[in-house]
Amino acid sequence: MSLPYHFTTKEETAVALDEKDQLARFRRAFHFPNKNEQTAIYLCGNSLGLQPHKAAFFINMELEKWRNFAVDGHFHAEEPWVEFHKLFQKPMAHIVGAKTSEVVTMNNLTTNLHLMMVSFYRPTKERFKIITEAGAFPSDQYAFESQIKHHGYDPDEALIELKPREGEYTLREEDILQAIEENQEQTCLVLMAGIQYYTGQLFPMQAITEKAHMYGVKVGFDLAHAVGNVPLQLHDWGADFAVWCTYKYLNSGPGNVGGA
């Protein structure tokens, strides 16, 4: 988007940006909390998305099925519960840039991360290390540690955590790619966020995948803060796996089902 004015941090610049925002109309689709009798400026979508106006309608529709069908709702409702994962294949594939045969909506994010690591983290005596960003989301760090210990390795030795350069706050792409190259002989898996939850950095997922695959290293991404937030093309990028939740930028509600 080209700006017909000099960018400043003044209110008039923000107002002008709002007026030109092509997505501004979607604001009307959500409920906003009130703080001190005023509509809040909500900046916590990376933790929990706002409730869509239509959420209550769809929840009530499912409650009606439960009331009318009871256990038969699993099979005989208009959209049977037993096949709920199939209902989300097409829209979810579109959101993450994958084929419908490549995605599934199930479980929660950390469960899916463990399942994917069981499949793709297969360490050997020579290759047992995992490359990730420093300050990864805490639940991801616990999963890394659990999987590394499960295979009999020491997390202090097996986990390579990439930090920004001194005085900088985000990782440089060349530093990420260099770390993969330098540790290629010992690395089993590169597993990073799509967007770093604390800094907001969008990582170069395609470049990371291509570099790791040059050395036969598997690549996975935690897209919790990227899905529904930035364009994704997982199939074209060739990522080996990815996991995500749906309650942040997909606005599905607290504790809702995840995807992989």
C-alpha positions in Angstrom: 0.0 0.0 0.0 1.5 3.3 -1.1 1.1 6.2 1.4 0.3 9.6 -0.2 1.9 11.4 2.8 4.9 11.3 5.1 4.5 8.6 7.7 4.5 9.9 11.3 3.5 8.6 14.7 0.8 11.2 15.0 -2.9 10.5 15.3 -3.7 11.8 11.8 -1.4 9.2 10.3 -3.1 6.4 12.1 -6.5 7.7 11.0 -5.4 7.9 7.4 -4.1 4.4 7.6 -7.4 3.2 9.0 -9.3 4.9 6.2 -7.2 3.1 3.6 -7.2 -0.3 5.3 -8.9 -2.8 2.9 -9.8 -5.1 5.8 -11.3 -2.4 8.0 -14.8 -3.6 7.3 -14.1 -6.8 9.2 -14.0 -4.9 12.5 -17.8 -4.9 12.4 -17.8 -8.7 12.5 -16.5 -8.9 16.1 -17.5 -8.1 19.7 -15.1 -5.8 21.5 -14.7 -5.8 25.3 -15.5 -2.6 27.2 -13.0 -1.1 29.6 -14.0 1.8 31.8 -17.2 2.2 29.8 -15.3 2.6 26.6 -14.7 0.1 23.7 -11.3 -1.4 24.2 -8.4 -1.1 21.7 -7.8 -4.9 21.6 -4.2 -5.9 21.0 -4.3 -9.5 22.4 -5.4 -11.4 19.3 -2.1 -13.3 19.6 -3.4 -14.8 22.8 -7.2 -15.0 22.1 -9.1 -13.8 19.2 -12.2 -11.7 19.6 -15.6 -13.4 19.5 -17.3 -13.1 16.1 -20.9 -11.9 16.1 -21.9 -15.2 14.4 -20.3 -17.4 17.1 -23.4 -17.5 19.3 -25.6 -18.5 16.3 -23.4 -21.4 15.4 -23.0 -22.6 19.0 -26.7 -22.5 19.5 -27.2 -24.5 16.3 -25.0 -27.3 17.7 -26.8 -27.2 21.0 -30.1 -27.6 19.2 -28.7 -30.7 17.4 -27.6 -32.1 20.8 -31.1 -31.5 22.2 -32.9 -33.0 19.2 -30.6 -35.9 18.2 -28.6 -36.7 21.4 -26.1 -39.5 20.5 -27.5 -39.8 16.9 -26.1 -36.3 16.3 -22.8 -38.1 15.7 -24.2 -39.6 12.5 -27.5 -38.2 11.5 -27.4 -34.5 12.1 -27.1 -32.3 9.0 -23.3 -32.0 9.7 -22.5 -35.1 11.7 -20.1 -34.6 14.6 -18.2 -37.8 13.9 -17.0 -36.2 10.6 -16.3 -32.7 11.9 -12.7 -32.9 10.8 -13.8 -33.4 7.2 -15.9 -30.2 7.3 -12.7 -28.1 7.9 -10.4 -29.7 5.4 -11.1 -27.4 2.5 -11.1 -24.0 4.4 -8.1 -25.0 6.5 -6.1 -26.1 3.5 -6.9 -22.8 1.9 -5.7 -20.9 5.0 -2.3 -22.7 5.3 -1.7 -23.2 1.6 -1.9 -26.9 1.5 -3.8 -29.7 -0.2 -6.9 -31.0 1.5 -5.2 -34.4 1.9 -2.4 -32.7 3.9 -4.4 -31.1 6.7 -6.4 -32.3 9.7 -8.3 -30.5 12.4 -7.8 -32.3 15.7 -6.5 -32.3 19.3 -4.8 -29.2 20.6 -1.5 -27.5 19.5 0.9 -29.1 22.0 -0.6 -32.6 21.5 -0.2 -32.2 17.7 3.4 -31.0 18.2 4.2 -34.1 20.2 2.6 -36.3 17.5 4.5 -34.6 14.7 7.8 -34.8 16.6 7.2 -38.5 17.2 7.0 -38.9 13.5 9.7 -36.5 12.3 12.2 -36.2 15.2 14.1 -39.5 14.7 17.6 -38.8 16.2 20.7 -40.9 15.6 24.0 -40.9 17.3 25.3 -38.6 14.5 22.2 -36.5 14.0 20.2 -35.6 17.1 20.1 -31.8 17.4 17.1 -29.5 17.0 17.5 -25.9 15.8 14.9 -23.4 17.0 14.7 -19.8 18.0 15.7 -18.6 21.4 12.6 -17.7 23.5 10.3 -20.1 21.8 6.8 -20.3 23.3 7.2 -22.1 26.7 4.9 -25.0 25.9 7.0 -25.6 22.8 10.1 -25.6 24.9 8.6 -28.2 27.2 7.8 -30.4 24.2 11.3 -30.1 22.8 12.8 -31.1 26.1 10.4 -34.0 26.6 11.1 -35.4 23.1 14.8 -35.0 23.4 14.9 -36.7 26.8 12.6 -39.5 25.5 15.3 -40.4 23.0 18.0 -40.3 25.7 19.7 -37.0 24.9 20.5 -34.0 27.0 18.5 -30.8 26.0 21.5 -28.6 26.9 23.5 -30.4 24.2 20.7 -31.3 21.7 18.8 -28.0 21.5 20.4 -25.2 19.4 18.6 -21.9 20.2 19.3 -19.1 17.8 19.6 -15.6 19.4 19.6 -12.2 17.7 22.9 -10.4 17.4 23.9 -8.2 20.3 21.8 -5.0 20.4 19.2 -6.4 17.9 15.8 -7.8 18.7 15.1 -10.1 15.7 17.0 -12.8 13.9 18.6 -12.1 10.6 17.7 -14.5 7.8 21.4 -15.0 7.0 22.2 -16.0 10.6 19.4 -18.6 10.6 20.6 -20.1 7.3 24.2 -20.1 8.4 23.3 -21.9 11.6 21.6 -24.6 9.6 24.7 -24.9 7.4 27.2 -25.0 10.2 25.3 -27.6 12.2 24.1 -29.7 9.2 26.0 -32.9 10.2 24.4 -33.0 13.7 21.0 -31.6 13.0 18.0 -33.9 12.9 15.2 -31.2 12.8 14.7 -27.5 12.4 11.6 -26.6 14.3 10.7 -22.9 14.6 7.7 -20.6 14.9 6.1 -19.1 11.9 5.9 -15.8 13.8 7.8 -15.4 17.0 5.2 -14.7 19.6 7.2 -12.2 21.7 8.9 -10.1 19.0 6.4 -10.5 16.2 9.1 -11.5 13.7 7.8 -13.4 10.7 10.4 -16.0 9.9 11.4 -16.8 6.2 9.8 -20.2 6.2 10.4 -21.0 2.6 14.1 -20.1 2.8 14.5 -22.1 6.0 12.9 -25.2 4.5 14.9 -25.1 1.3 18.2 -24.6 3.2 17.5 -27.5 5.7 16.4 -29.8 2.9 19.7 -29.2 1.1 21.3 -31.2 4.0 18.6 -33.8 4.4 17.2 -32.1 7.6 13.4 -32.2 8.3 11.6 -29.0 8.9 8.5 -28.2 11.0 6.7 -25.0 12.1 4.5 -23.9 15.0 2.1 -21.6 13.3 0.1 -20.7 16.4 0.7 -16.9 15.8 0.9 -17.1 12.0 -2.2 -19.0 10.9 -5.0 -16.6 9.9 -2.5 -13.8 10.4 -0.1 -14.0 7.4 -0.2 -15.7 4.0 1.0 -19.3 4.2 2.0 -21.7 1.4 3.0 -24.8 3.2 2.7 -27.2 0.2 4.7 -25.0 -2.1 7.3 -24.3 0.6 7.8 -28.0 1.1 7.6 -28.0 4.9 7.6 -31.5 6.4 5.0 -30.6 9.0 3.3 -27.8 10.8 0.9 -27.4 13.8 -1.4 -24.6 14.8 -4.3 -23.6 17.1 -7.5 -22.0 16.0 -8.4 -19.7 19.0 -6.0 -16.8 18.2 -6.2 -15.3 14.7 -8.9 -17.9 13.7 -11.2 -16.7 16.5 -12.7 -20.1 17.3 -12.8 -19.5 21.1 -10.8 -20.5 24.2 -9.5 -24.1 24.3 -10.8 -24.9 20.8 -9.5 -27.6 18.5 -6.1 -27.4 16.8 -4.7 -28.4 13.4 -1.8 -30.1 11.7 
